[in-house]
Amino acid sequence: MVTNITNLGRSGLSDWLIQRVSALVLAVYALFLVAYLLFHPNLDYVTWSGLFAQTWMRIFSLLAFISMAAHAWVGLWTISTDYLKHTGARFGFQAVVILAIFVFLVWGVQVLWGA
Amino acid sequence: MSSLQVSVYRYNPETDSAPYMQEFQIDTQGRDLMVLNVLTMIKDQDSSLAFRRSCREGVCGSDGMNMNGKNGLACITALSEVVKDNKLVLRPLPGLPVMRDLVVDMGLFYKQYERMQPYLQNDTAAPAIERLQSPEERDKLDGLYECILCACCSTSCPSFWWNPDKFVGPAGLLQAYRFLADSRDNATQARLAELEDPFSLFRCRGIMNCVSVCPKGLNPTRAIGKIREMLLSNAT
């Protein structure tokens, strides 16, 4: 029996599913943004901020941010357990990564709903 | 040109402070020998060389090694398949501790195999005759039971290199699925529970090195995908 307490879903199966679903969300979000930019060749600030003023775009963006946060944690946790064999270094790396993800997520929410 | 330049990994922990490569010139007389034949000819030149071999026909799985960068069985790998620029580099299977020269300690590999409980488990009353299988049920075991445990696949897998104590590895997982897929085995839930953590099965990233080296042409990546499907349908 292999135990672990620092991975996202406490189970390999749930981590795997989170990784696949979040990848799908990020792919759809990225394709949408690229398509939006292609259809608005002379994009100005008013149009761009108008897009993000709509509730559905804010929900879509927040979904993408949360997916990014989960995806990054599962991926970087995996990398740390592959390559960092020293417990202190591994735990330190994981702490820095989770702090960065938390900061970026809160910051993202502030950008979407602030000002 | 019939003289082959062979470079062999040498290490005797009792006398050498570090491993080194030793060069040999082998006269193949233009024949397309198997790598194992070449090793035997080297052993005639230097009897201190250690390697494992037994059946010399790809059945026992003893002589798995790394030949010009790719794992395989020396006895069924022809020189024409691996030699480039008249050079052959022979190294032990990667990722396992070297005991001497081309002989590795397979302890971790066997430990992971043992963890998969590779035997039929059935807690229902034994019938008077054998537990019967339909031809269709038997067909599901094809491509799974043929594994000879040579370790070529698991030692070509980076996930097994980094976590050999936690990741079961392709060989063990192929055997896990061999018993999950067997209609006569009913320990399915316990077997799946053993594989659900983030390391045992899910450390597989699907790079398919195992498929590319398997001397028996088996497909552990496919078996791992099937186990993942079983876990998913069990838990959603």
Boltz contact constraints between the chains, C-beta under 6 A:
constraints:
  - contact:
      token1: [A, 2]
      token2: [B, 166]
      max_distance: 6.0
  - contact:
      token1: [A, 2]
      token2: [B, 197]
      max_distance: 6.0
  - contact:
      token1: [A, 2]
      token2: [B, 199]
      max_distance: 6.0
  - contact:
      token1: [A, 2]
      token2: [B, 200]
      max_distance: 6.0
  - contact:
      token1: [A, 4]
      token2: [B, 198]
      max_distance: 6.0
  - contact:
      token1: [A, 7]
      token2: [B, 198]
      max_distance: 6.0
  - contact:
      token1: [A, 11]
      token2: [B, 196]
      max_distance: 6.0
  - contact:
      token1: [A, 12]
      token2: [B, 196]
      max_distance: 6.0
  - contact:
      token1: [A, 12]
      token2: [B, 197]
      max_distance: 6.0
  - contact:
      token1: [A, 12]
      token2: [B, 198]
      max_distance: 6.0
  - contact:
      token1: [A, 12]
      token2: [B, 202]
      max_distance: 6.0
  - contact:
      token1: [A, 13]
      token2: [B, 196]
      max_distance: 6.0
  - contact:
      token1: [A, 13]
      token2: [B, 231]
      max_distance: 6.0
  - contact:
      token1: [A, 13]
      token2: [B, 235]
      max_distance: 6.0
  - contact:
      token1: [A, 15]
      token2: [B, 198]
      max_distance: 6.0
  - contact:
      token1: [A, 16]
      token2: [B, 202]
      max_distance: 6.0
  - contact:
      token1: [A, 82]
      token2: [B, 162]
      max_distance: 6.0
